[in-house]
Amino acid sequence: MIEKVLPLVSVAIITYNQKEFLRECVESILAQDYENIEIVIADDCSGDGTHEMLKEYDRKYPNKFVLKLSEVNQGITKNSNLAHFACSGKYIAWMGGDDLMLPGKITKQVKYMEINPNCTICYHNLDVFQSDTNETLYYFNEKNKYEGDVYTSIKYGTFNGACSTMVRKGKTPKTGFNETIPVASDWLHWVETLHNGGTINYIDEVLGRYRRHKHNVTNKSSQISQNEIDHLNSNNIILSLSPNYFDAVMYKYSNNLLNLKDKISYFEVVKISFLISPSIKKAIRLVLFLISFGKVKK
């Protein structure tokens, strides 16, 4: 009897100055029961000894690691592309350098995607925990567990945690992550991937852990963050993919602006509407749609 060869999975890790967290991340991947993997690590010019540690791993596990170690800091999206274009697997499992896999994650996702060939993106629930105490804060998908196609991904945004996401590489955009979106480029990448066909599907199990700590990319100031700007700009780019996505984009746009209600004036909402709409008639409709914050359901 000839055994079926397991498809290669590229585990893509994006990291910057996360040496000790990264060690835990790598060990959680090496502990997986799925053998046919390559671990692709893109480090964005860390200054904490990450490069030396990764070279030690590479020597210890020959042919297991693909290291992309930048000599200059390029930022999140360009670093993501370093990893993306270095992946040679049928599937890509994305990880942050501070996140963890739980036992069986890769096996269960590959099995699901092999059985369901129309599944382009597969994601699962995550244990969101406080790094200092190891305490579970909440579960990423305890409320939102969407499944569907590209329209679903546009309308509801990043309901799939990045480190829970496994992607069918053949469906990803040829240009990788869009580098006009410098920080929060993952949502647009999922949308562009699903634009090439297939569905996004959910495994209702906690198969990973997402670490919360003081260095997470978050923003609590009164100023609009680059992360928030990126999501607004991603809406503009998605609109250019197909006019069929208009309603879903506007739903998401409204929610984005609703979340910025303490940072942006109604005048700015009107200005945005006329910038993104192709005609005065549609712009007026869009203004009414966007400024009706109270009507938007989360």
Backbone torsions as a table, in degrees:
resi	resn	phi	psi	omega
1	MET	NA	128.7	-179.9
2	ILE	-88.8	123.1	178.9
3	GLU	-76.8	139.8	178.1
4	LYS	-71.2	132.3	179.0
5	VAL	-75.6	127.3	178.9
6	LEU	-68.7	137.7	178.8
7	PRO	-65.0	145.7	178.2
8	LEU	-70.2	133.5	174.8
9	VAL	-113.3	126.1	173.2
10	SER	-92.8	117.8	173.3
11	VAL	-92.7	110.8	-175.1
12	ALA	-99.2	119.4	-178.5
13	ILE	-112.7	127.8	176.3
14	ILE	-106.0	125.5	-174.3
15	THR	-147.2	155.4	175.4
16	TYR	-159.7	116.8	178.7
17	ASN	51.5	51.7	-179.4
18	GLN	-130.5	37.1	-167.4
19	LYS	-49.7	-55.1	-175.5
20	GLU	-70.6	-39.5	174.9
21	PHE	-63.2	-40.0	-178.0
22	LEU	-62.6	-37.9	178.3
23	ARG	-59.2	-45.5	177.6
24	GLU	-62.4	-40.6	178.9
25	CYS	-59.7	-51.0	-178.8
26	VAL	-61.4	-43.6	-179.4
27	GLU	-62.7	-35.5	178.9
28	SER	-68.2	-27.2	177.3
29	ILE	-78.0	-43.9	178.9
30	LEU	-63.3	-24.0	-179.5
31	ALA	-83.4	-3.7	179.4
32	GLN	-64.6	152.0	179.7
33	ASP	-88.0	6.0	178.2
34	TYR	-100.4	120.2	-169.7
35	GLU	-88.0	-32.2	-171.9
36	ASN	-85.1	74.4	179.4
37	ILE	-130.7	154.8	165.1
38	GLU	-121.4	141.2	-178.9
39	ILE	-107.0	108.1	-177.3
40	VAL	-99.5	118.7	-176.8
41	ILE	-120.5	120.8	175.3
42	ALA	-106.8	112.5	179.5
43	ASP	-106.7	131.1	-171.8
44	ASP	-93.9	56.7	176.2
45	CYS	64.0	53.2	177.5
46	SER	-66.6	150.9	178.8
47	GLY	-115.1	21.5	-174.3
48	ASP	-112.9	15.5	-179.5
49	GLY	90.2	9.7	-179.4
50	THR	-59.6	-44.0	-176.6
51	HIS	-59.4	-44.5	-179.0
52	GLU	-64.4	-41.9	179.3
53	MET	-62.7	-42.7	-178.6
54	LEU	-68.0	-34.8	176.7
55	LYS	-65.9	-32.1	175.5
56	GLU	-65.6	-43.7	176.8
57	TYR	-60.5	-41.7	-178.3
58	ASP	-63.0	-37.5	178.0
59	ARG	-71.2	-35.8	-177.1
60	LYS	-74.2	-33.6	-178.0
61	TYR	-123.1	79.2	-177.8
62	PRO	-59.0	137.5	176.3
63	ASN	67.9	11.0	178.4
64	LYS	-98.3	-30.4	-175.1
65	PHE	-108.3	144.7	168.9
66	VAL	-121.4	110.0	-173.9
67	LEU	-102.1	129.1	174.1
68	LYS	-120.4	94.3	-171.5
69	LEU	-107.5	102.5	-175.9
70	SER	-71.7	143.8	175.4
71	GLU	-93.8	-11.0	175.1
72	VAL	-133.8	149.2	179.5
73	ASN	-77.1	125.4	-176.0
74	GLN	-112.5	-16.3	-177.5
75	GLY	100.1	167.2	-169.9
76	ILE	-62.4	-48.6	-173.8
77	THR	-68.2	-44.0	178.5
78	LYS	-65.0	-36.2	176.7
79	ASN	-66.5	-37.4	176.1
80	SER	-61.5	-38.6	179.2
81	ASN	-69.2	-32.1	174.7
82	LEU	-57.5	-43.7	178.8
83	ALA	-70.8	-46.1	-175.7
84	HIS	-55.3	-49.4	-175.3
85	PHE	-77.0	-10.4	176.3
86	ALA	-91.0	-8.6	-177.9
87	CYS	-80.7	132.4	179.2
88	SER	-118.0	5.4	-177.7
89	GLY	-78.6	164.3	173.2
90	LYS	-67.4	-33.7	179.5
91	TYR	-124.6	149.7	173.8
92	ILE	-118.4	124.8	173.4
93	ALA	-105.1	117.6	-174.3
94	TRP	-90.0	141.4	179.6
95	MET	-142.9	143.6	165.0
96	GLY	-84.6	154.7	-177.8
97	GLY	-66.5	-9.9	179.9
98	ASP	-111.2	7.5	-178.3
99	ASP	-98.8	168.0	-174.9
100	LEU	-132.2	142.5	169.7
101	MET	-91.5	144.8	171.8
102	LEU	-101.0	158.4	-175.1
103	PRO	-54.1	136.2	175.5
104	GLY	86.1	-2.3	-175.6
105	LYS	-55.4	-56.6	-173.8
106	ILE	-64.9	-44.8	-180.0
107	THR	-56.7	-46.1	-176.9
108	LYS	-68.3	-38.2	179.5
109	GLN	-71.2	-42.3	178.4
110	VAL	-62.6	-45.0	179.2
111	LYS	-57.3	-43.8	-179.6
112	TYR	-63.6	-44.7	-175.8
113	MET	-73.0	-30.1	176.5
114	GLU	-70.4	-38.0	178.8
115	ILE	-73.6	-29.3	-177.3
116	ASN	-117.1	82.5	-174.5
117	PRO	-65.1	-14.8	176.7
118	ASN	-85.6	-4.7	178.0
119	CYS	-78.5	115.3	179.7
120	THR	-93.1	-36.5	177.7
121	ILE	-130.6	131.3	177.1
122	CYS	-121.7	133.0	178.6
123	TYR	-137.1	167.7	-177.1
124	HIS	-143.0	176.1	179.4
125	ASN	-74.6	157.0	-179.0
126	LEU	-130.7	142.7	170.3
127	ASP	-86.9	110.2	178.6
128	VAL	-89.9	116.0	-171.8
129	PHE	-126.9	154.6	177.0
130	GLN	-83.5	123.0	-172.4
131	SER	-60.8	-43.8	-174.3
132	ASP	-65.1	-34.7	-172.7
133	THR	-110.7	-11.8	-174.5
134	ASN	65.1	16.1	-178.1
135	GLU	-80.7	135.3	174.1
136	THR	-71.6	123.7	179.4
137	LEU	-88.0	-43.3	176.9
138	TYR	-172.4	174.7	175.7
139	TYR	-106.9	131.8	-169.2
140	PHE	-55.5	-40.7	-175.3
141	ASN	-111.5	32.9	178.2
142	GLU	-70.6	-19.2	178.5
143	LYS	-112.5	-47.1	-173.5
144	ASN	-107.6	116.1	-178.9
145	LYS	-134.4	63.2	-174.3
146	TYR	-80.0	148.2	170.6
147	GLU	-135.4	152.1	179.6
148	GLY	159.3	-144.7	-177.7
149	ASP	-119.3	-158.4	-176.8
150	VAL	-60.4	-36.6	180.0
151	TYR	-59.6	-41.0	178.6
152	THR	-63.2	-43.0	-179.1
153	SER	-65.6	-37.2	178.4
154	ILE	-67.0	-50.0	-173.0
155	LYS	-64.7	-39.8	-171.6
156	TYR	-106.6	-3.3	171.2
157	GLY	74.8	-146.9	-174.0
158	THR	-87.4	65.4	175.0
159	PHE	-77.2	-16.0	174.6
160	ASN	-94.7	114.7	177.8
161	GLY	-60.7	137.8	-174.1
162	ALA	-56.2	-42.5	-176.7
163	CYS	-81.2	4.4	172.2
164	SER	-102.3	-3.5	-167.0
165	THR	-94.2	127.3	170.7
166	MET	-116.3	131.7	-172.9
167	VAL	-120.2	141.5	172.7
168	ARG	-77.4	109.9	-169.8
169	LYS	-59.1	-34.3	-178.5
170	GLY	-64.0	-15.5	179.2
171	LYS	-96.2	-7.6	-176.7
172	THR	-72.7	152.4	179.1
173	PRO	-62.1	142.0	-177.5
174	LYS	-62.0	-24.4	-179.4
175	THR	-91.4	3.5	178.6
176	GLY	71.9	-142.3	177.6
177	PHE	-78.1	139.7	-177.7
178	ASN	-73.1	113.0	-173.5
179	GLU	-79.1	-0.8	170.0
180	THR	-77.7	-11.7	174.8
181	ILE	-107.3	96.9	-166.8
182	PRO	-73.5	-25.8	-173.2
183	VAL	-120.1	-66.8	-173.8
184	ALA	-93.0	67.6	-174.6
185	SER	-96.1	-3.0	-174.5
186	ASP	-68.5	-42.7	-179.5
187	TRP	-58.6	-48.1	178.9
188	LEU	-60.0	-38.4	179.5
189	HIS	-63.2	-42.1	177.5
190	TRP	-63.5	-42.5	-179.3
191	VAL	-63.3	-47.0	-179.4
192	GLU	-64.6	-33.2	176.5
193	THR	-65.7	-46.9	179.3
194	LEU	-69.9	-25.9	174.8
195	HIS	-60.3	-24.8	178.5
196	ASN	-84.3	2.7	174.7
197	GLY	115.4	156.1	176.5
198	GLY	97.0	-177.1	-173.7
199	THR	-122.1	164.0	170.7
200	ILE	-109.5	128.3	-173.1
201	ASN	-130.8	154.6	-170.1
202	TYR	-116.6	133.7	169.9
203	ILE	-102.1	119.2	-172.9
204	ASP	-83.7	62.7	175.7
205	GLU	-142.2	150.8	174.3
206	VAL	-86.4	105.8	-175.1
207	LEU	-118.4	9.0	178.9
208	GLY	-159.8	167.3	178.8
209	ARG	-127.8	131.6	179.3
210	TYR	-107.2	120.3	-173.1
211	ARG	-85.7	132.4	171.9
212	ARG	-107.0	129.2	178.0
213	HIS	-155.7	177.7	-171.6
214	LYS	-67.9	-15.0	-177.5
215	HIS	-98.1	3.4	175.7
216	ASN	-59.2	149.3	-179.9
217	VAL	-79.6	91.5	178.0
218	THR	-133.6	168.5	-178.4
219	ASN	-147.0	124.6	179.4
220	LYS	-121.4	14.0	-177.6
221	SER	-82.6	175.1	178.6
222	SER	-81.4	-6.8	179.7
223	GLN	-92.9	148.4	176.8
224	ILE	-69.6	128.5	-176.7
225	SER	-83.3	164.7	175.4
226	GLN	-62.6	-35.2	178.0
227	ASN	-59.3	-43.7	-179.6
228	GLU	-70.2	-39.0	176.2
229	ILE	-62.1	-41.6	-179.3
230	ASP	-60.4	-40.1	179.5
231	HIS	-67.6	-38.5	176.4
232	LEU	-64.7	-44.5	179.9
233	ASN	-66.7	-32.5	177.4
234	SER	-62.4	-37.5	175.6
235	ASN	-58.0	-42.7	179.7
236	ASN	-61.4	-43.5	-178.8
237	ILE	-66.5	-40.4	180.0
238	ILE	-63.3	-36.5	177.9
239	LEU	-57.9	-32.1	-178.2
240	SER	-75.0	-15.9	-178.6
241	LEU	-70.1	-43.9	-178.4
242	SER	-164.9	136.7	175.7
243	PRO	-65.3	-17.1	179.1
244	ASN	-67.2	-16.6	-178.0
245	TYR	-91.4	4.0	-171.5
246	PHE	-55.7	-50.5	-176.2
247	ASP	-62.9	-41.3	-179.7
248	ALA	-67.2	-40.3	178.7
249	VAL	-63.6	-43.0	-178.8
250	MET	-66.5	-35.8	175.8
251	TYR	-61.1	-46.8	-179.2
252	LYS	-68.5	-40.6	177.9
253	TYR	-57.2	-44.8	-179.2
254	SER	-61.6	-41.8	178.2
255	ASN	-66.5	-38.8	176.2
256	ASN	-59.4	-46.4	-178.6
257	LEU	-70.2	-34.6	176.1
258	LEU	-59.3	-41.0	178.7
259	ASN	-67.9	-15.9	179.2
260	LEU	-103.8	15.0	-172.1
261	LYS	-59.4	-24.7	178.5
262	ASP	-90.5	-1.8	-176.0
263	LYS	-119.6	-11.9	-173.1
264	ILE	-136.0	140.5	-178.0
265	SER	-87.9	162.4	176.9
266	TYR	-63.2	-30.6	176.4
267	PHE	-60.3	-41.7	178.5
268	GLU	-65.1	-36.1	177.3
269	VAL	-61.4	-45.0	179.1
270	VAL	-61.6	-44.0	-179.5
271	LYS	-62.0	-43.6	177.9
272	ILE	-59.3	-42.2	-177.5
273	SER	-59.9	-42.9	-179.0
274	PHE	-73.4	-25.7	178.1
275	LEU	-72.7	-35.5	-174.0
276	ILE	-96.5	-10.9	-176.3
277	SER	-96.5	138.4	-175.1
278	PRO	-77.8	-8.5	-179.6
279	SER	-149.5	158.1	-179.9
280	ILE	-61.2	-43.1	-179.5
281	LYS	-58.9	-47.2	180.0
282	LYS	-69.1	-34.3	179.4
283	ALA	-63.1	-41.5	179.2
284	ILE	-63.8	-43.4	177.1
285	ARG	-61.1	-38.3	-178.4
286	LEU	-69.4	-39.8	176.2
287	VAL	-57.0	-49.2	-179.9
288	LEU	-60.7	-38.7	-179.4
289	PHE	-66.6	-46.2	-173.1
290	LEU	-75.6	-33.1	-176.3
291	ILE	-84.4	-6.8	177.6
292	SER	-84.0	58.7	-174.6
293	PHE	-55.9	-37.9	-176.3
294	GLY	-66.4	-16.3	-178.6
295	LYS	-90.9	-10.3	-176.2
296	VAL	-81.1	127.7	178.0
297	LYS	-94.4	133.0	178.5
298	LYS	-83.4	NA	NA
